[in-house]
Amino acid sequence: MMTECNDIRCPVHGTLSTYGLEVSGTVVSTKARRTVVVEREYAVYNKKYERYAKKRSKLHAHLPECISVQPGDKVRLKQCRRLSKTKHWVVLGKY
């Protein structure tokens, strides 16, 4: 649910600007503080076999205080500036 927050890294209530890609995925882990691990699936064309193959990747994203998610939830992510060594995505909300 969306509520008012005091997080300066929130794209809605704070000052964090977003740009670039917007992807969707499934939350895998919420164990870290204000961080979620999101797994996304996408198709890649294999020229030799003339068909698509499914690939997966895990992205670490910042979770603002105003958004609450559980493992298994579908979320939207947007690219932002680098927030830590592995985080340069921010959660926009649930589907």
C-alpha positions as CSV (number, residue, x, y, z in Angstrom):
1,M,0.0,0.0,0.0
2,M,1.1,3.6,-0.7
3,T,1.3,5.9,2.3
4,E,3.3,9.1,3.1
5,C,6.9,8.5,3.8
6,N,10.0,10.4,4.9
7,D,12.4,8.5,2.7
8,I,14.6,10.8,0.6
9,R,15.3,8.0,-1.8
10,C,11.6,7.5,-2.6
11,P,10.8,8.5,-6.2
12,V,7.3,9.7,-5.2
13,H,7.8,11.5,-1.9
14,G,11.6,12.1,-2.0
15,T,14.1,13.6,-4.4
16,L,15.4,10.5,-6.2
17,S,15.1,11.0,-9.9
18,T,14.6,8.0,-12.2
19,Y,15.5,7.5,-15.9
20,G,16.0,4.8,-18.4
21,L,14.5,1.3,-18.3
22,E,11.4,0.2,-16.5
23,V,11.1,-3.5,-15.9
24,S,8.8,-5.8,-13.9
25,G,9.5,-8.9,-11.9
26,T,8.8,-11.1,-8.9
27,V,10.1,-10.4,-5.4
28,V,12.4,-13.2,-4.3
29,S,13.8,-11.8,-1.0
30,T,13.0,-9.0,1.4
31,K,15.6,-10.0,4.1
32,A,17.9,-6.9,3.7
33,R,16.8,-3.6,5.2
34,R,15.1,-1.3,2.6
35,T,16.3,-3.7,-0.2
36,V,14.5,-6.3,-2.3
37,V,15.8,-8.9,-4.7
38,V,13.6,-9.1,-7.8
39,E,13.9,-11.8,-10.4
40,R,12.8,-11.0,-14.0
41,E,12.3,-13.4,-16.9
42,Y,12.9,-12.4,-20.5
43,A,13.2,-14.0,-23.9
44,V,16.4,-14.1,-25.9
45,Y,16.5,-15.1,-29.6
46,N,18.8,-18.0,-30.4
47,K,19.9,-17.6,-34.0
48,K,21.3,-21.2,-34.4
49,Y,18.1,-22.9,-33.4
50,E,15.7,-20.1,-34.6
51,R,13.7,-19.9,-31.4
52,Y,13.5,-18.0,-28.2
53,A,15.1,-19.1,-24.9
54,K,13.9,-18.0,-21.5
55,K,16.5,-16.2,-19.3
56,R,16.4,-14.9,-15.8
57,S,18.3,-12.3,-13.9
58,K,18.2,-11.0,-10.3
59,L,18.1,-7.3,-9.6
60,H,18.7,-5.6,-6.2
61,A,16.3,-2.6,-5.8
62,H,15.7,0.0,-3.1
63,L,12.3,-0.4,-1.3
64,P,10.9,2.9,-0.1
65,E,9.1,3.1,3.3
66,C,5.7,3.8,1.7
67,I,5.6,0.5,-0.3
68,S,5.2,-2.9,1.4
69,V,5.9,-6.1,-0.5
70,Q,6.2,-9.8,0.3
71,P,8.1,-12.5,-1.5
72,G,6.1,-13.6,-4.5
73,D,4.6,-10.1,-5.3
74,K,4.9,-8.7,-8.8
75,V,6.5,-5.2,-8.8
76,R,7.6,-2.5,-11.2
77,L,11.2,-1.3,-11.1
78,K,12.7,1.9,-12.6
79,Q,16.4,2.6,-13.1
80,C,18.0,5.3,-11.0
81,R,21.5,6.5,-9.9
82,R,23.7,4.1,-8.1
83,L,22.6,3.8,-4.5
84,S,25.1,1.2,-3.3
85,K,27.5,-1.4,-4.8
86,T,24.7,-3.5,-6.2
87,K,21.6,-1.3,-6.2
88,H,20.7,1.0,-9.1
89,W,17.0,0.2,-9.3
90,V,14.0,1.5,-7.2
91,V,10.6,-0.1,-6.7
92,L,7.7,2.0,-8.1
93,G,4.9,-0.2,-6.8
94,K,3.0,-3.5,-7.1
95,Y,1.0,-4.7,-10.0
